[in-house]
Amino acid sequence: MNVQVRGKNIEVTPALKEYAEKRLAKLEKYLPKIDVVHVTLLVEGDLHKTEVTIPVAGYLLRGEEESPDMYSSIDLVVDKLERQAKKYKEKLYARFKNNKNIATGEKSAETTPEPDNEIKIVKSKRFAIKPMSPEEAAMQMELLGHSFFVFTNADTDEINVVYKRRDGKYGLIEPEV
């Protein structure tokens, strides 16, 4: 596993990098084929924040935590990612088990109810996307009372998403092809 650690407003010491690598190694027992792990350590005022992104078979496991101490932030984010990895592995196992039963024509001995944490799409919506600037999209999002807004960027003619961040500011997601 290649752990790439970078810092914002903080110098990443060898001890800090080693600690992050050691803690993230716990995830290999759940996801043995992790190639790369992106870790960003940043300091904002008195808070130390750790952001970790792990690409796994087309999916992204991502976690971020903050605390007054960087080591605590790393511990918290690793715990969060460990829960995500367990959940991911359980879903893969369940999918594999169901496919195996279907392929062999067997019926499962126990009837397992669907878990409550199963992802279910409960509503689908279609709407016209019109060209606008990101600022116009943010204003439209606020008028609608939504937390995100999909639009065509008038400058680039690409589909973009503007969203409201936890800190109250806005973010822009631009596709990279």
Secondary structure, DSSP 8 states (H G I E B T S, - for coil): -EEEEEEESS---HHHHHHHHHHHGGGGGT-TT--EEEEEEEEETTEEEEEEEEEETTEEEEEEEEESSHHHHHHHHHHHHHHHHHHHHHHHHHHHHHHHHHHHT---SS-----TT-------------EE-HHHHHHHHHHHT-SEEEEEETTT-SEEEEEE-TTS-EEEE----
